[in-house]
Amino acid sequence: MQGFANAVAEHQEPKQVLGKLHQDAPNGASTLWITYETSPIQDSYVGCQVGANPSPNLEGCFASDGNIIVISDLNVSYGYSYNVTKDNINDRTIQGFSTKAENRMEDCDTGSCPMPHFQTFRNYYGKCKNPNGPDGRFPA
């Protein structure tokens, strides 16, 4: 299965929950990494908010078991089960925003780089520092 293929599963009501494969998965894989569909509207950015959240929002998570359809895989349905509160992880961190800024906002291939706000940062602070530098810290 190709990474970034669309995936659909049912929520507990049932209602559809949309996502994309986060990375390629070989035939017979027992684990799929799926990123939930997001919205540009902050109040409804993503319906499944678990990770380290002490008050998780499970409303938009995949059901704990059911079937998932990988759209680019001839719409084949795969059975799955997982622990909703433990197996959903938040891949975004404050450190990640800093360490990935140069790649995503200056060196990207979208044609809109460097992004104006990042260019302001670059003009003021200069070259990004290596997070693995001598002091081992990255300015967040």
N, C-alpha and C positions, 0 to 999 in steps of 0.2 A: 504494500500500500504506500502510495506516495505521500510525503509530508505535505501539509497544507491542503489536503483533500477535505471537502466538507463532510461533516458527520452529524447525524441526527439521532437523538435518543428521546425516550419519553421520561417526563417528570412523574412524580407520584400521583398527579391528579387524574388522568394522564394529559399532559400537554407536551408539545415538542420542545426540546432544548437543543439549541444549535451550537456547533463548535467546529473546529478544524484540527486535523492531525497536526501536532506540533513538530513531528519529525517522521521520517520514513519508518515503516514497520515491515520487517521481512515476513514472508508467508509463514504461518504457524506461530507468529509471535503471541506471547501470553500477556503482554502489556502494551497498551496504547497510550501515548501521551497526547492529550487533547486539550486545546485551549478553548475556553468558552467564548462564544460570540460576544463582542462588546459593542457598546453604543457610545457615540461622541457626547452624549448628554450625561454629565457627571452624576446626577441623581439616580440614573438607571444604567450606569456604566457596565456593570456585570451583575447578573442576578445571583450568582453563587459566590459568596464571600466567606471563605473558611480560613485556610492558612493558619496564622497565629491569632486570628480574631477571637477574643474571649467571648463574644456574643455572635457566633456565626449566623449568617443568613443563608439558609439552605433552600430558599424558595426557587431559585433558578438552577439548582444542581441537578445532575443526572440522578435518576432514582437509584437506590442501592443495588437493584438488580433489574435486568430487563434486556432489551435488544437495542443494538446500535446499528445504524445503517451508514456505511461509508459510501458516499455518493459516487466517487470515481471508481469504485470497485464493483461496477455493474449492479449497484444497489443491493448488494448481498447483506443480509442481516446477520449480525454476530451476537450471540448471547454474552452477557457480562455480569459480574457482580463486584462490588467494592465497598469499602467503608467510607461513607460520605464525609464524615468529619475528620478522618485520618488520612485518606488517600487523595484528597483535594489539597493541593499546595499552592501557595502564592509565590509566583516566580518573580515578582517585582519587589525590589528593596530600594531604600534610599541610596545605598552604596552602588547598586546596579545602575540607577539613573546617572550617577557620576561617572562610573567606569565605562559606560556605554555611550556617553554623550558625544565624544569625538567621532566615533564611528557612525552614529545615527544622525548627528546634526551638522557635521562638517564634511565627512568623507562619503556621504551616501550617494547613491546613483539615481536619485529621484528627479534630478534637474532643479530642485529647489534649494540646493545646498550651496554654500553654507547658509543655514537658517539665520535670519537677521539677529535674533537674540543671542544665538551662540557666537556670532561674529563679534557682537559687543563684548561678550565674555572674553573671547580670544584677544581682542584688542586691548582689554584692560589687564588680564592676567598672563597673557602669553601662552606658550605651549602647555598642553596638559601634562600633569606630572604622572609618573609611573606609580600605580598603586602598589607595586612590589619594590619600590625604591628603598633607599638606605634606611629610612625611618619606618617603612612598612605601612605608612598611612596614606590615604587618599583624601584630599580636601573635598568634603561633601557640601 
